Amino acid sequence: MEKKDLGVLINTFDNAAGEALGKREGHTPKIEAPDKVKADEGVTIKVSVGPHPNTVEHSIRWLEVYFYEEGRAFNPVVLAKVSFNAPTTDPDITLKVKFSKSGVIHALEYCNLHGLWSGKKEINVG
Ligand SMILES: [Fe+2]
C-alpha cells in the first residue's frame, strides 16, 4: 500500500480530481469573514459546509478552524474544534475572534464517506 502524507489526503476546491470533482460544492468549507478588520477588535466569522446530507449514515462529523498568522514562528493557531451529531446538529458555526496580525483562516472538515476537505480565506488586519 502506498504511503501518503496527511496533507496530500486533504481535498480542496481547486485540487479535487476524479470522483471528488463532483463532491467539492457540498464539502469545501465556506468561510464568511470580513476582508479587513481592525487589530484586536472582536469580529464574527462563520464557517459552514453544505448543502450536504445530515444523516447518521452520511454526515459532516467535525470541523476545525485554524489561523495562519503572518510572522508567527509556528503556525497554525487553532481557533475552534467542533463535533456534530447528525441529524441533530448542522455543520454551521459562528465564532468571535480577535486578530492582531493579518493571515489566512483555514477550515478543515471530515465527511465520513468523502474524507477531509479544506477551505481558506485571507484576512487583513490594519
Ligand atoms: Fe459527504
Residues whose N, C-alpha, C, O or C-beta is under 5 A from the ligand:
A	BS01	LIG	C111 L113 H114
